[in-house]
Amino acid sequence: MPQPTTIIQNADVIVTMDAQRQELKGADIAITGGVISALGHNLPTQGAEVINAKGCVVTPGLVNTHHHLFQSLVRGVPAGQDALLFGWLKTLYPIFQRMEGADMFISAQLGLGELALSGCSLSSDHQYIFPNDVRLEHAIEGAKSIGVRFHATRGAMSVGESNGGLPPDALVEQEPAIVADFLRVIDELHDPNVGAMVQVALAPCSPFTVSEGLMRDAADMAADKGVMLHTHLAENDEDIAYSLENFGCLPGEYAERLGWTGDHVWHAHCVKLNPDEIDLFSRSKTGVAHCPCSNCRLGSGIAPVREMRDAGVKVGLGVDGSASSDAGHLLSEARQAMLLQRVKNGADAMAAREALEIATLGGAAVLNRHDLGSLQPNKRADIAIWDVSGMAAAGAWDPVAALVLNGPFNVRDLLVEGRPVVSEGQLVNQEEAVIVENVQKRVARLMS
């Protein structure tokens, strides 16, 4: 075995998320060149950097399968605080029209820094607005500056109000230009290799903001180029009503009709999927990004996660945009997912460990990142270290369940590709105070 570069030593518990769901007590993890090279007890430390994990639970890095990072600059806009989905969007669209590339970069730093502190090592981002000078590269550069792994999706809106869509005409793009940029970002920015730090997917915003033609074009290009597809689907009752009125079918049927099911596809929300649609997603291996806090905030409902999981549907967690969830904290989403399923189906509907599994292995499966999601030899070294020796976990008989039940909710250390992104509870690559100062400047411009 090559000489390890890092040893995580003497963890109270290592939650492997392997096929047997092993939890190793008092164990070590060896990292070599960004990859986990060994797990065991008393691993040799000669020549390696040692991270003392006594008093800590170690888990795979958490995976966020749905976000709108640019919305980190429009949290709690007063007119939208109590609105349902469609009204909330119409409140925000005029603000979105004023955004610039610098807003995308700063909001990515803020949103991904917040996620990193919550233990998230991989985040997707659904960016569907491209006004002014905005390009997908702005968010990607923000992600690189924090150090997390990033799945950037090139979203789009093409059907404005004058054509029966929801967004104002000034915020939509022409479809030939969208398709051309789809091709550009795949060719220039997507890394298809194992261990990729940046990948790209295609993500027309939703069935009520793009045409059937663009949905089909995206599906054809994704199949041709070997990239993934993402959109919003079946989010609330308004969404269902729009689909029935305009397409004559339910959202799941619409997705199947347009080639939007399969192992390379994942849909956000899916609050209103019926049993037939759940069966369709299971058979086709279509994934779901469950966003419990956003679904609560917008009054969308409780997604049928228990039914989806029982049917074999791939389910991961998403924090959604910070304008609808108000925060980007992935472990809080895991707790909320567990609580909502218990409210709906009873106290035994979801255990804390299952919620943690959805937040790690589940998200990696949804994004087809089979090199991530568990702590095993030859997997990438995306690792979260949680200090359970403090007040938040004091009195907890089960430190693994405590991560979801009572905390701590911020990591002590986070490694991505074996490199430190959070150390002793602080971002390593950026100063939080500087990010906050830059955010306030950009928000002040938008408010003016």
Buried (B, 14 or more C-beta within 10 A) or exposed (E): EEEBBBBBBBBBBBBBBBEEEBBBEBBBBBBBEBBBBBBEEEBEBEEBEEBEBEBBBBBBBBBBBBBBBBBBBBBEBEEBEEBBBBEBBBBBBEBBBEBBBBBBBBBBBBBBBBBBBBBBBBBBBBBBBBBEEBBBBBBBBBBBBBBBBBBBBBBBBBBBBEEEBBBBEEBBBEBEEBBEBBBBBBEEBBEEEEBBBBBBBBBBBBBBBBBBEBBBBBBEBBEEBEBBBBBBBBBBBBBBEBBEEBBEEBBBBBBBBBBBBBEBBBBBBBBBBBEEBBBBBBEBBBBBBBBBBBBBBBEBBBBBBBBBBEBEBBBBBBBBBBBBBBBBBBBBBBBBBBBBBBEBBEEEBBBBBBBBBBBBBBBBBBBBBEBBBBBBBEBBBBBBBBBBBEEBBEEBEEBBBBBBBBBBBBBBBBBBBBBBBBBEEEBBBBEBEEBBEBBEEBBEBBEE
